[in-house]
Amino acid sequence: MIFLDSGIRRSGELRASKSKLAKNVYLNLYMLKEVYGISDESTGDRGLNLMDIYRASGKLVRGSDSRKQHLLDIDLNFCNDKIIPLIFG
């Protein structure tokens, strides 16, 4: 199986490079909260909130804008088992 990172440069040129499956992922805090509706507080029935994800991360990096806050080094298995079913469930 081959994994590719791809993107488009400013000139319009497509770039692609071979990559390996990641063990950890970075998640955007704004997207989790505002787009996917994961709450700050305990929700009971959903069973997962932003504090749970924060505890599973390596650290929080804040940017100059509230949309540029990221949770780093979250285990891929945690994402597959907890976050993805919540988003797509």
PyMOL Python script that loads the backbone (N, CA, C, O; Angstrom):
from pymol import cmd

cmd.read_pdbstr("""\
ATOM      1  N   MET A   1       0.846  -1.164   0.000  1.00  0.00           N
ATOM      2  CA  MET A   1       0.000   0.000   0.000  1.00  0.00           C
ATOM      3  C   MET A   1       0.902   1.242   0.000  1.00  0.00           C
ATOM      4  O   MET A   1       1.897   1.296   0.723  1.00  0.00           O
ATOM      5  N   ILE A   2       0.547   2.218  -0.805  1.00  0.00           N
ATOM      6  CA  ILE A   2       1.328   3.450  -0.911  1.00  0.00           C
ATOM      7  C   ILE A   2       0.473   4.612  -0.412  1.00  0.00           C
ATOM      8  O   ILE A   2      -0.684   4.757  -0.809  1.00  0.00           O
ATOM      9  N   PHE A   3       1.048   5.437   0.457  1.00  0.00           N
ATOM     10  CA  PHE A   3       0.393   6.650   0.939  1.00  0.00           C
ATOM     11  C   PHE A   3       1.083   7.840   0.306  1.00  0.00           C
ATOM     12  O   PHE A   3       2.310   7.873   0.215  1.00  0.00           O
ATOM     13  N   LEU A   4       0.302   8.819  -0.134  1.00  0.00           N
ATOM     14  CA  LEU A   4       0.851  10.008  -0.773  1.00  0.00           C
ATOM     15  C   LEU A   4       0.414  11.263  -0.038  1.00  0.00           C
ATOM     16  O   LEU A   4      -0.739  11.392   0.371  1.00  0.00           O
ATOM     17  N   ASP A   5       1.352  12.183   0.122  1.00  0.00           N
ATOM     18  CA  ASP A   5       1.035  13.546   0.541  1.00  0.00           C
ATOM     19  C   ASP A   5       0.960  14.350  -0.742  1.00  0.00           C
ATOM     20  O   ASP A   5       1.857  14.272  -1.581  1.00  0.00           O
ATOM     21  N   SER A   6      -0.100  15.120  -0.898  1.00  0.00           N
ATOM     22  CA  SER A   6      -0.227  15.891  -2.124  1.00  0.00           C
ATOM     23  C   SER A   6      -0.627  17.317  -1.803  1.00  0.00           C
ATOM     24  O   SER A   6      -1.127  17.609  -0.717  1.00  0.00           O
ATOM     25  N   GLY A   7      -0.405  18.182  -2.743  1.00  0.00           N
ATOM     26  CA  GLY A   7      -0.758  19.579  -2.578  1.00  0.00           C
ATOM     27  C   GLY A   7      -0.579  20.317  -3.885  1.00  0.00           C
ATOM     28  O   GLY A   7      -0.092  19.753  -4.865  1.00  0.00           O
ATOM     29  N   ILE A   8      -0.970  21.574  -3.902  1.00  0.00           N
ATOM     30  CA  ILE A   8      -0.821  22.407  -5.081  1.00  0.00           C
ATOM     31  C   ILE A   8       0.030  23.609  -4.699  1.00  0.00           C
ATOM     32  O   ILE A   8      -0.275  24.327  -3.747  1.00  0.00           O
ATOM     33  N   ARG A   9       1.095  23.814  -5.451  1.00  0.00           N
ATOM     34  CA  ARG A   9       1.966  24.956  -5.201  1.00  0.00           C
ATOM     35  C   ARG A   9       1.321  26.232  -5.712  1.00  0.00           C
ATOM     36  O   ARG A   9       0.335  26.185  -6.447  1.00  0.00           O
ATOM     37  N   ARG A  10       1.876  27.367  -5.324  1.00  0.00           N
ATOM     38  CA  ARG A  10       1.318  28.658  -5.765  1.00  0.00           C
ATOM     39  C   ARG A  10       1.306  28.793  -7.278  1.00  0.00           C
ATOM     40  O   ARG A  10       0.433  29.453  -7.842  1.00  0.00           O
ATOM     41  N   SER A  11       2.279  28.165  -7.934  1.00  0.00           N
ATOM     42  CA  SER A  11       2.362  28.242  -9.394  1.00  0.00           C
ATOM     43  C   SER A  11       1.299  27.384 -10.079  1.00  0.00           C
ATOM     44  O   SER A  11       1.144  27.444 -11.298  1.00  0.00           O
ATOM     45  N   GLY A  12       0.564  26.582  -9.295  1.00  0.00           N
ATOM     46  CA  GLY A  12      -0.447  25.706  -9.861  1.00  0.00           C
ATOM     47  C   GLY A  12       0.064  24.299 -10.094  1.00  0.00           C
ATOM     48  O   GLY A  12      -0.692  23.411 -10.487  1.00  0.00           O
ATOM     49  N   GLU A  13       1.343  24.100  -9.852  1.00  0.00           N
ATOM     50  CA  GLU A  13       1.949  22.795 -10.055  1.00  0.00           C
ATOM     51  C   GLU A  13       1.521  21.834  -8.943  1.00  0.00           C
ATOM     52  O   GLU A  13       1.524  22.193  -7.765  1.00  0.00           O
ATOM     53  N   LEU A  14       1.160  20.635  -9.323  1.00  0.00           N
ATOM     54  CA  LEU A  14       0.772  19.603  -8.366  1.00  0.00           C
ATOM     55  C   LEU A  14       2.034  18.947  -7.823  1.00  0.00           C
ATOM     56  O   LEU A  14       2.947  18.628  -8.585  1.00  0.00           O
ATOM     57  N   ARG A  15       2.088  18.748  -6.521  1.00  0.00           N
ATOM     58  CA  ARG A  15       3.223  18.051  -5.920  1.00  0.00           C
ATOM     59  C   ARG A  15       2.700  16.832  -5.181  1.00  0.00           C
ATOM     60  O   ARG A  15       1.616  16.860  -4.600  1.00  0.00           O
ATOM     61  N   ALA A  16       3.471  15.779  -5.211  1.00  0.00           N
ATOM     62  CA  ALA A  16       3.116  14.558  -4.497  1.00  0.00           C
ATOM     63  C   ALA A  16       4.394  13.901  -4.006  1.00  0.00           C
ATOM     64  O   ALA A  16       5.412  13.907  -4.697  1.00  0.00           O
ATOM     65  N   SER A  17       4.335  13.339  -2.820  1.00  0.00           N
ATOM     66  CA  SER A  17       5.493  12.630  -2.289  1.00  0.00           C
ATOM     67  C   SER A  17       5.015  11.396  -1.539  1.00  0.00           C
ATOM     68  O   SER A  17       3.947  11.393  -0.927  1.00  0.00           O
ATOM     69  N   LYS A  18       5.817  10.363  -1.600  1.00  0.00           N
ATOM     70  CA  LYS A  18       5.506   9.109  -0.932  1.00  0.00           C
ATOM     71  C   LYS A  18       5.669   9.297   0.575  1.00  0.00           C
ATOM     72  O   LYS A  18       6.614   9.949   1.020  1.00  0.00           O
ATOM     73  N   SER A  19       4.756   8.731   1.358  1.00  0.00           N
ATOM     74  CA  SER A  19       4.852   8.861   2.806  1.00  0.00           C
ATOM     75  C   SER A  19       4.462   7.550   3.478  1.00  0.00           C
ATOM     76  O   SER A  19       3.975   6.624   2.829  1.00  0.00           O
ATOM     77  N   LYS A  20       4.681   7.490   4.770  1.00  0.00           N
ATOM     78  CA  LYS A  20       4.329   6.319   5.563  1.00  0.00           C
ATOM     79  C   LYS A  20       3.093   6.640   6.397  1.00  0.00           C
ATOM     80  O   LYS A  20       2.766   7.806   6.618  1.00  0.00           O
ATOM     81  N   LEU A  21       2.410   5.592   6.857  1.00  0.00           N
ATOM     82  CA  LEU A  21       1.263   5.772   7.723  1.00  0.00           C
ATOM     83  C   LEU A  21       1.717   6.383   9.045  1.00  0.00           C
ATOM     84  O   LEU A  21       2.663   5.895   9.664  1.00  0.00           O
ATOM     85  N   ALA A  22       1.056   7.429   9.471  1.00  0.00           N
ATOM     86  CA  ALA A  22       1.429   8.135  10.697  1.00  0.00           C
ATOM     87  C   ALA A  22       1.019   7.340  11.929  1.00  0.00           C
ATOM     88  O   ALA A  22       0.018   6.622  11.912  1.00  0.00           O
ATOM     89  N   LYS A  23       1.796   7.473  12.996  1.00  0.00           N
ATOM     90  CA  LYS A  23       1.439   6.872  14.281  1.00  0.00           C
ATOM     91  C   LYS A  23       0.671   7.859  15.139  1.00  0.00           C
ATOM     92  O   LYS A  23      -0.151   7.469  15.969  1.00  0.00           O
ATOM     93  N   ASN A  24       0.946   9.149  14.931  1.00  0.00           N
ATOM     94  CA  ASN A  24       0.284  10.224  15.669  1.00  0.00           C
ATOM     95  C   ASN A  24      -0.290  11.228  14.686  1.00  0.00           C
ATOM     96  O   ASN A  24       0.195  11.363  13.563  1.00  0.00           O
ATOM     97  N   VAL A  25      -1.332  11.933  15.123  1.00  0.00           N
ATOM     98  CA  VAL A  25      -1.952  12.944  14.275  1.00  0.00           C
ATOM     99  C   VAL A  25      -2.072  14.263  15.029  1.00  0.00           C
ATOM    100  O   VAL A  25      -2.006  14.296  16.258  1.00  0.00           O
ATOM    101  N   TYR A  26      -2.249  15.341  14.286  1.00  0.00           N
ATOM    102  CA  TYR A  26      -2.510  16.669  14.838  1.00  0.00           C
ATOM    103  C   TYR A  26      -3.941  17.022  14.503  1.00  0.00           C
ATOM    104  O   TYR A  26      -4.390  16.787  13.380  1.00  0.00           O
ATOM    105  N   LEU A  27      -4.661  17.579  15.451  1.00  0.00           N
ATOM    106  CA  LEU A  27      -6.051  17.961  15.219  1.00  0.00           C
ATOM    107  C   LEU A  27      -6.256  19.440  15.499  1.00  0.00           C
ATOM    108  O   LEU A  27      -5.671  19.991  16.432  1.00  0.00           O
ATOM    109  N   ASN A  28      -7.080  20.075  14.695  1.00  0.00           N
ATOM    110  CA  ASN A  28      -7.396  21.482  14.850  1.00  0.00           C
ATOM    111  C   ASN A  28      -8.537  21.617  15.859  1.00  0.00           C
ATOM    112  O   ASN A  28      -9.616  21.056  15.666  1.00  0.00           O
ATOM    113  N   LEU A  29      -8.292  22.359  16.927  1.00  0.00           N
ATOM    114  CA  LEU A  29      -9.270  22.521  18.003  1.00  0.00           C
ATOM    115  C   LEU A  29     -10.544  23.218  17.514  1.00  0.00           C
ATOM    116  O   LEU A  29     -11.647  22.848  17.915  1.00  0.00           O
ATOM    117  N   TYR A  30     -10.394  24.210  16.661  1.00  0.00           N
ATOM    118  CA  TYR A  30     -11.544  24.928  16.108  1.00  0.00           C
ATOM    119  C   TYR A  30     -12.450  23.983  15.321  1.00  0.00           C
ATOM    120  O   TYR A  30     -13.671  24.025  15.472  1.00  0.00           O
ATOM    121  N   MET A  31     -11.859  23.131  14.482  1.00  0.00           N
ATOM    122  CA  MET A  31     -12.643  22.191  13.688  1.00  0.00           C
ATOM    123  C   MET A  31     -13.384  21.199  14.575  1.00  0.00           C
ATOM    124  O   MET A  31     -14.552  20.896  14.332  1.00  0.00           O
ATOM    125  N   LEU A  32     -12.711  20.694  15.598  1.00  0.00           N
ATOM    126  CA  LEU A  32     -13.351  19.745  16.505  1.00  0.00           C
ATOM    127  C   LEU A  32     -14.576  20.360  17.178  1.00  0.00           C
ATOM    128  O   LEU A  32     -15.623  19.723  17.293  1.00  0.00           O
ATOM    129  N   LYS A  33     -14.428  21.605  17.619  1.00  0.00           N
ATOM    130  CA  LYS A  33     -15.499  22.252  18.379  1.00  0.00           C
ATOM    131  C   LYS A  33     -16.599  22.828  17.487  1.00  0.00           C
ATOM    132  O   LYS A  33     -17.775  22.516  17.674  1.00  0.00           O
ATOM    133  N   GLU A  34     -16.229  23.650  16.538  1.00  0.00           N
ATOM    134  CA  GLU A  34     -17.215  24.408  15.762  1.00  0.00           C
ATOM    135  C   GLU A  34     -17.799  23.630  14.587  1.00  0.00           C
ATOM    136  O   GLU A  34     -18.972  23.802  14.255  1.00  0.00           O
ATOM    137  N   VAL A  35     -17.002  22.786  13.963  1.00  0.00           N
ATOM    138  CA  VAL A  35     -17.477  22.068  12.776  1.00  0.00           C
ATOM    139  C   VAL A  35     -18.071  20.715  13.149  1.00  0.00           C
ATOM    140  O   VAL A  35     -19.151  20.352  12.682  1.00  0.00           O
ATOM    141  N   TYR A  36     -17.354  19.967  14.001  1.00  0.00           N
ATOM    142  CA  TYR A  36     -17.799  18.614  14.348  1.00  0.00           C
ATOM    143  C   TYR A  36     -18.629  18.563  15.621  1.00  0.00           C
ATOM    144  O   TYR A  36     -19.140  17.500  15.975  1.00  0.00           O
ATOM    145  N   GLY A  37     -18.775  19.682  16.314  1.00  0.00           N
ATOM    146  CA  GLY A  37     -19.687  19.775  17.449  1.00  0.00           C
ATOM    147  C   GLY A  37     -19.263  19.030  18.703  1.00  0.00           C
ATOM    148  O   GLY A  37     -20.117  18.636  19.497  1.00  0.00           O
ATOM    149  N   ILE A  38     -17.970  18.829  18.902  1.00  0.00           N
ATOM    150  CA  ILE A  38     -17.503  18.182  20.128  1.00  0.00           C
ATOM    151  C   ILE A  38     -17.465  19.243  21.224  1.00  0.00           C
ATOM    152  O   ILE A  38     -16.847  20.294  21.053  1.00  0.00           O
ATOM    153  N   SER A  39     -18.110  18.974  22.324  1.00  0.00           N
ATOM    154  CA  SER A  39     -18.332  19.954  23.387  1.00  0.00           C
ATOM    155  C   SER A  39     -17.115  20.136  24.295  1.00  0.00           C
ATOM    156  O   SER A  39     -16.260  19.257  24.401  1.00  0.00           O
ATOM    157  N   ASP A  40     -17.060  21.313  24.953  1.00  0.00           N
ATOM    158  CA  ASP A  40     -16.059  21.579  25.988  1.00  0.00           C
ATOM    159  C   ASP A  40     -16.371  20.794  27.250  1.00  0.00           C
ATOM    160  O   ASP A  40     -15.471  20.380  27.981  1.00  0.00           O
ATOM    161  N   GLU A  41     -17.647  20.597  27.491  1.00  0.00           N
ATOM    162  CA  GLU A  41     -18.100  19.984  28.740  1.00  0.00           C
ATOM    163  C   GLU A  41     -18.475  18.532  28.517  1.00  0.00           C
ATOM    164  O   GLU A  41     -18.683  18.099  27.383  1.00  0.00           O
ATOM    165  N   SER A  42     -18.560  17.790  29.601  1.00  0.00           N
ATOM    166  CA  SER A  42     -18.974  16.393  29.529  1.00  0.00           C
ATOM    167  C   SER A  42     -20.396  16.316  29.004  1.00  0.00           C
ATOM    168  O   SER A  42     -21.287  17.009  29.496  1.00  0.00           O
ATOM    169  N   THR A  43     -20.605  15.473  28.005  1.00  0.00           N
ATOM    170  CA  THR A  43     -21.923  15.358  27.386  1.00  0.00           C
ATOM    171  C   THR A  43     -22.677  14.110  27.816  1.00  0.00           C
ATOM    172  O   THR A  43     -23.849  13.953  27.474  1.00  0.00           O
ATOM    173  N   GLY A  44     -22.043  13.239  28.544  1.00  0.00           N
ATOM    174  CA  GLY A  44     -22.719  12.049  29.051  1.00  0.00           C
ATOM    175  C   GLY A  44     -22.947  10.993  27.999  1.00  0.00           C
ATOM    176  O   GLY A  44     -22.216  10.005  27.943  1.00  0.00           O
ATOM    177  N   ASP A  45     -23.954  11.187  27.160  1.00  0.00           N
ATOM    178  CA  ASP A  45     -24.311  10.158  26.186  1.00  0.00           C
ATOM    179  C   ASP A  45     -23.292  10.007  25.072  1.00  0.00           C
ATOM    180  O   ASP A  45     -23.102   8.904  24.558  1.00  0.00           O
ATOM    181  N   ARG A  46     -22.626  11.102  24.685  1.00  0.00           N
ATOM    182  CA  ARG A  46     -21.626  11.020  23.614  1.00  0.00           C
ATOM    183  C   ARG A  46     -20.308  10.477  24.152  1.00  0.00           C
ATOM    184  O   ARG A  46     -19.537   9.863  23.415  1.00  0.00           O
ATOM    185  N   GLY A  47     -20.055  10.703  25.422  1.00  0.00           N
ATOM    186  CA  GLY A  47     -18.905  10.102  26.073  1.00  0.00           C
ATOM    187  C   GLY A  47     -17.544  10.685  25.760  1.00  0.00           C
ATOM    188  O   GLY A  47     -16.550  10.194  26.293  1.00  0.00           O
ATOM    189  N   LEU A  48     -17.446  11.698  24.930  1.00  0.00           N
ATOM    190  CA  LEU A  48     -16.147  12.275  24.593  1.00  0.00           C
ATOM    191  C   LEU A  48     -16.293  13.789  24.523  1.00  0.00           C
ATOM    192  O   LEU A  48     -17.250  14.298  23.940  1.00  0.00           O
ATOM    193  N   ASN A  49     -15.348  14.504  25.114  1.00  0.00           N
ATOM    194  CA  ASN A  49     -15.351  15.957  25.018  1.00  0.00           C
ATOM    195  C   ASN A  49     -13.937  16.433  24.707  1.00  0.00           C
ATOM    196  O   ASN A  49     -13.014  15.624  24.610  1.00  0.00           O
ATOM    197  N   LEU A  50     -13.767  17.736  24.550  1.00  0.00           N
ATOM    198  CA  LEU A  50     -12.461  18.279  24.182  1.00  0.00           C
ATOM    199  C   LEU A  50     -11.401  18.025  25.243  1.00  0.00           C
ATOM    200  O   LEU A  50     -10.226  17.866  24.912  1.00  0.00           O
ATOM    201  N   MET A  51     -11.793  17.983  26.512  1.00  0.00           N
ATOM    202  CA  MET A  51     -10.816  17.702  27.571  1.00  0.00           C
ATOM    203  C   MET A  51     -10.271  16.282  27.465  1.00  0.00           C
ATOM    204  O   MET A  51      -9.094  16.049  27.739  1.00  0.00           O
ATOM    205  N   ASP A  52     -11.113  15.337  27.072  1.00  0.00           N
ATOM    206  CA  ASP A  52     -10.648  13.962  26.870  1.00  0.00           C
ATOM    207  C   ASP A  52      -9.622  13.904  25.741  1.00  0.00           C
ATOM    208  O   ASP A  52      -8.613  13.205  25.842  1.00  0.00           O
ATOM    209  N   ILE A  53      -9.887  14.638  24.674  1.00  0.00           N
ATOM    210  CA  ILE A  53      -8.960  14.668  23.546  1.00  0.00           C
ATOM    211  C   ILE A  53      -7.669  15.385  23.953  1.00  0.00           C
ATOM    212  O   ILE A  53      -6.576  14.958  23.583  1.00  0.00           O
ATOM    213  N   TYR A  54      -7.800  16.470  24.709  1.00  0.00           N
ATOM    214  CA  TYR A  54      -6.621  17.197  25.200  1.00  0.00           C
ATOM    215  C   TYR A  54      -5.738  16.284  26.065  1.00  0.00           C
ATOM    216  O   TYR A  54      -4.514  16.300  25.934  1.00  0.00           O
ATOM    217  N   ARG A  55      -6.356  15.495  26.941  1.00  0.00           N
ATOM    218  CA  ARG A  55      -5.593  14.582  27.798  1.00  0.00           C
ATOM    219  C   ARG A  55      -4.870  13.507  26.979  1.00  0.00           C
ATOM    220  O   ARG A  55      -3.809  13.025  27.377  1.00  0.00           O
ATOM    221  N   ALA A  56      -5.448  13.138  25.845  1.00  0.00           N
ATOM    222  CA  ALA A  56      -4.831  12.121  24.985  1.00  0.00           C
ATOM    223  C   ALA A  56      -3.735  12.701  24.098  1.00  0.00           C
ATOM    224  O   ALA A  56      -2.977  11.957  23.475  1.00  0.00           O
ATOM    225  N   SER A  57      -3.653  14.023  24.042  1.00  0.00           N
ATOM    226  CA  SER A  57      -2.654  14.663  23.172  1.00  0.00           C
ATOM    227  C   SER A  57      -1.344  14.888  23.909  1.00  0.00           C
ATOM    228  O   SER A  57      -1.279  14.830  25.137  1.00  0.00           O
ATOM    229  N   GLY A  58      -0.306  15.145  23.128  1.00  0.00           N
ATOM    230  CA  GLY A  58       0.992  15.460  23.701  1.00  0.00           C
ATOM    231  C   GLY A  58       1.046  16.875  24.235  1.00  0.00           C
ATOM    232  O   GLY A  58       1.621  17.124  25.294  1.00  0.00           O
ATOM    233  N   LYS A  59       0.442  17.812  23.496  1.00  0.00           N
ATOM    234  CA  LYS A  59       0.399  19.205  23.949  1.00  0.00           C
ATOM    235  C   LYS A  59      -0.536  20.010  23.064  1.00  0.00           C
ATOM    236  O   LYS A  59      -0.967  19.558  22.003  1.00  0.00           O
ATOM    237  N   LEU A  60      -0.834  21.205  23.526  1.00  0.00           N
ATOM    238  CA  LEU A  60      -1.673  22.152  22.794  1.00  0.00           C
ATOM    239  C   LEU A  60      -0.790  23.288  22.309  1.00  0.00           C
ATOM    240  O   LEU A  60      -0.031  23.864  23.088  1.00  0.00           O
ATOM    241  N   VAL A  61      -0.885  23.613  21.028  1.00  0.00           N
ATOM    242  CA  VAL A  61      -0.136  24.726  20.455  1.00  0.00           C
ATOM    243  C   VAL A  61      -1.135  25.790  20.040  1.00  0.00           C
ATOM    244  O   VAL A  61      -2.051  25.535  19.257  1.00  0.00           O
ATOM    245  N   ARG A  62      -0.945  26.981  20.574  1.00  0.00           N
ATOM    246  CA  ARG A  62      -1.847  28.096  20.255  1.00  0.00           C
ATOM    247  C   ARG A  62      -1.238  28.955  19.161  1.00  0.00           C
ATOM    248  O   ARG A  62      -0.032  29.202  19.139  1.00  0.00           O
ATOM    249  N   GLY A  63      -2.093  29.404  18.255  1.00  0.00           N
ATOM    250  CA  GLY A  63      -1.662  30.296  17.196  1.00  0.00           C
ATOM    251  C   GLY A  63      -2.135  31.711  17.469  1.00  0.00           C
ATOM    252  O   GLY A  63      -2.693  31.995  18.529  1.00  0.00           O
ATOM    253  N   SER A  64      -1.911  32.587  16.520  1.00  0.00           N
ATOM    254  CA  SER A  64      -2.299  33.987  16.671  1.00  0.00           C
ATOM    255  C   SER A  64      -3.811  34.172  16.541  1.00  0.00           C
ATOM    256  O   SER A  64      -4.343  35.221  16.905  1.00  0.00           O
ATOM    257  N   ASP A  65      -4.486  33.175  16.033  1.00  0.00           N
ATOM    258  CA  ASP A  65      -5.929  33.211  15.804  1.00  0.00           C
ATOM    259  C   ASP A  65      -6.538  31.988  16.494  1.00  0.00           C
ATOM    260  O   ASP A  65      -5.892  30.945  16.589  1.00  0.00           O
ATOM    261  N   SER A  66      -7.763  32.110  16.970  1.00  0.00           N
ATOM    262  CA  SER A  66      -8.401  30.984  17.666  1.00  0.00           C
ATOM    263  C   SER A  66      -8.588  29.775  16.746  1.00  0.00           C
ATOM    264  O   SER A  66      -8.742  28.653  17.228  1.00  0.00           O
ATOM    265  N   ARG A  67      -8.576  29.988  15.443  1.00  0.00           N
ATOM    266  CA  ARG A  67      -8.708  28.875  14.501  1.00  0.00           C
ATOM    267  C   ARG A  67      -7.388  28.153  14.272  1.00  0.00           C
ATOM    268  O   ARG A  67      -7.347  27.139  13.575  1.00  0.00           O
ATOM    269  N   LYS A  68      -6.318  28.666  14.850  1.00  0.00           N
ATOM    270  CA  LYS A  68      -4.995  28.066  14.659  1.00  0.00           C
ATOM    271  C   LYS A  68      -4.481  27.403  15.932  1.00  0.00           C
ATOM    272  O   LYS A  68      -3.287  27.463  16.224  1.00  0.00           O
ATOM    273  N   GLN A  69      -5.360  26.784  16.676  1.00  0.00           N
ATOM    274  CA  GLN A  69      -4.970  26.039  17.872  1.00  0.00           C
ATOM    275  C   GLN A  69      -5.022  24.558  17.536  1.00  0.00           C
ATOM    276  O   GLN A  69      -6.023  24.064  17.018  1.00  0.00           O
ATOM    277  N   HIS A  70      -3.934  23.850  17.837  1.00  0.00           N
ATOM    278  CA  HIS A  70      -3.834  22.449  17.454  1.00  0.00           C
ATOM    279  C   HIS A  70      -3.468  21.577  18.646  1.00  0.00           C
ATOM    280  O   HIS A  70      -2.671  21.966  19.499  1.00  0.00           O
ATOM    281  N   LEU A  71      -4.063  20.399  18.687  1.00  0.00           N
ATOM    282  CA  LEU A  71      -3.684  19.371  19.645  1.00  0.00           C
ATOM    283  C   LEU A  71      -2.715  18.449  18.926  1.00  0.00           C
ATOM    284  O   LEU A  71      -3.039  17.905  17.870  1.00  0.00           O
ATOM    285  N   LEU A  72      -1.523  18.270  19.493  1.00  0.00           N
ATOM    286  CA  LEU A  72      -0.460  17.531  18.829  1.00  0.00           C
ATOM    287  C   LEU A  72      -0.282  16.140  19.406  1.00  0.00           C
ATOM    288  O   LEU A  72      -0.631  15.871  20.555  1.00  0.00           O
ATOM    289  N   ASP A  73       0.267  15.267  18.585  1.00  0.00           N
ATOM    290  CA  ASP A  73       0.681  13.914  18.973  1.00  0.00           C
ATOM    291  C   ASP A  73      -0.433  13.074  19.587  1.00  0.00           C
ATOM    292  O   ASP A  73      -0.241  12.441  20.625  1.00  0.00           O
ATOM    293  N   ILE A  74      -1.577  13.072  18.953  1.00  0.00           N
ATOM    294  CA  ILE A  74      -2.676  12.218  19.392  1.00  0.00           C
ATOM    295  C   ILE A  74      -2.509  10.861  18.712  1.00  0.00           C
ATOM    296  O   ILE A  74      -2.320  10.784  17.498  1.00  0.00           O
ATOM    297  N   ASP A  75      -2.580   9.809  19.494  1.00  0.00           N
ATOM    298  CA  ASP A  75      -2.386   8.461  18.987  1.00  0.00           C
ATOM    299  C   ASP A  75      -3.429   8.136  17.919  1.00  0.00           C
ATOM    300  O   ASP A  75      -4.614   8.422  18.092  1.00  0.00           O
ATOM    301  N   LEU A  76      -2.986   7.540  16.825  1.00  0.00           N
ATOM    302  CA  LEU A  76      -3.873   7.205  15.719  1.00  0.00           C
ATOM    303  C   LEU A  76      -4.973   6.238  16.152  1.00  0.00           C
ATOM    304  O   LEU A  76      -6.106   6.347  15.684  1.00  0.00           O
ATOM    305  N   ASN A  77      -4.658   5.300  17.034  1.00  0.00           N
ATOM    306  CA  ASN A  77      -5.674   4.353  17.509  1.00  0.00           C
ATOM    307  C   ASN A  77      -6.765   5.063  18.311  1.00  0.00           C
ATOM    308  O   ASN A  77      -7.937   4.700  18.210  1.00  0.00           O
ATOM    309  N   PHE A  78      -6.391   6.080  19.113  1.00  0.00           N
ATOM    310  CA  PHE A  78      -7.381   6.877  19.846  1.00  0.00           C
ATOM    311  C   PHE A  78      -8.326   7.569  18.864  1.00  0.00           C
ATOM    312  O   PHE A  78      -9.540   7.585  19.066  1.00  0.00           O
ATOM    313  N   CYS A  79      -7.758   8.140  17.803  1.00  0.00           N
ATOM    314  CA  CYS A  79      -8.588   8.804  16.791  1.00  0.00           C
ATOM    315  C   CYS A  79      -9.528   7.818  16.116  1.00  0.00           C
ATOM    316  O   CYS A  79     -10.713   8.102  15.945  1.00  0.00           O
ATOM    317  N   ASN A  80      -9.000   6.660  15.733  1.00  0.00           N
ATOM    318  CA  ASN A  80      -9.834   5.665  15.046  1.00  0.00           C
ATOM    319  C   ASN A  80     -10.929   5.111  15.947  1.00  0.00           C
ATOM    320  O   ASN A  80     -12.043   4.859  15.488  1.00  0.00           O
ATOM    321  N   ASP A  81     -10.617   4.920  17.225  1.00  0.00           N
ATOM    322  CA  ASP A  81     -11.573   4.302  18.143  1.00  0.00           C
ATOM    323  C   ASP A  81     -12.575   5.277  18.747  1.00  0.00           C
ATOM    324  O   ASP A  81     -13.720   4.900  18.999  1.00  0.00           O
ATOM    325  N   LYS A  82     -12.173   6.518  18.984  1.00  0.00           N
ATOM    326  CA  LYS A  82     -13.016   7.472  19.719  1.00  0.00           C
ATOM    327  C   LYS A  82     -13.537   8.636  18.888  1.00  0.00           C
ATOM    328  O   LYS A  82     -14.729   8.941  18.929  1.00  0.00           O
ATOM    329  N   ILE A  83     -12.659   9.287  18.135  1.00  0.00           N
ATOM    330  CA  ILE A  83     -13.033  10.534  17.463  1.00  0.00           C
ATOM    331  C   ILE A  83     -13.772  10.290  16.150  1.00  0.00           C
ATOM    332  O   ILE A  83     -14.811  10.905  15.911  1.00  0.00           O
ATOM    333  N   ILE A  84     -13.263   9.416  15.304  1.00  0.00           N
ATOM    334  CA  ILE A  84     -13.878   9.189  14.002  1.00  0.00           C
ATOM    335  C   ILE A  84     -15.302   8.651  14.138  1.00  0.00           C
ATOM    336  O   ILE A  84     -16.180   9.134  13.422  1.00  0.00           O
ATOM    337  N   PRO A  85     -15.586   7.676  15.016  1.00  0.00           N
ATOM    338  CA  PRO A  85     -16.984   7.249  15.156  1.00  0.00           C
ATOM    339  C   PRO A  85     -17.907   8.366  15.654  1.00  0.00           C
ATOM    340  O   PRO A  85     -19.089   8.399  15.310  1.00  0.00           O
ATOM    341  N   LEU A  86     -17.366   9.276  16.461  1.00  0.00           N
ATOM    342  CA  LEU A  86     -18.170  10.398  16.959  1.00  0.00           C
ATOM    343  C   LEU A  86     -18.511  11.363  15.820  1.00  0.00           C
ATOM    344  O   LEU A  86     -19.629  11.873  15.744  1.00  0.00           O
ATOM    345  N   ILE A  87     -17.545  11.606  14.941  1.00  0.00           N
ATOM    346  CA  ILE A  87     -17.759  12.532  13.833  1.00  0.00           C
ATOM    347  C   ILE A  87     -18.680  11.929  12.774  1.00  0.00           C
ATOM    348  O   ILE A  87     -19.600  12.597  12.301  1.00  0.00           O
ATOM    349  N   PHE A  88     -18.442  10.691  12.405  1.00  0.00           N
ATOM    350  CA  PHE A  88     -19.213  10.070  11.333  1.00  0.00           C
ATOM    351  C   PHE A  88     -20.403   9.244  11.810  1.00  0.00           C
ATOM    352  O   PHE A  88     -21.195   8.753  11.005  1.00  0.00           O
ATOM    353  N   GLY A  89     -20.521   9.094  13.153  1.00  0.00           N
ATOM    354  CA  GLY A  89     -21.597   8.259  13.711  1.00  0.00           C
ATOM    355  C   GLY A  89     -22.865   8.964  13.716  1.00  0.00           C
ATOM    356  O   GLY A  89     -23.876   8.413  14.150  1.00  0.00           O
TER     357      GLY A  89
END
""", "prot")
cmd.dss("prot")
cmd.show_as("cartoon", "prot")
cmd.util.cbc("prot")
cmd.orient("prot")
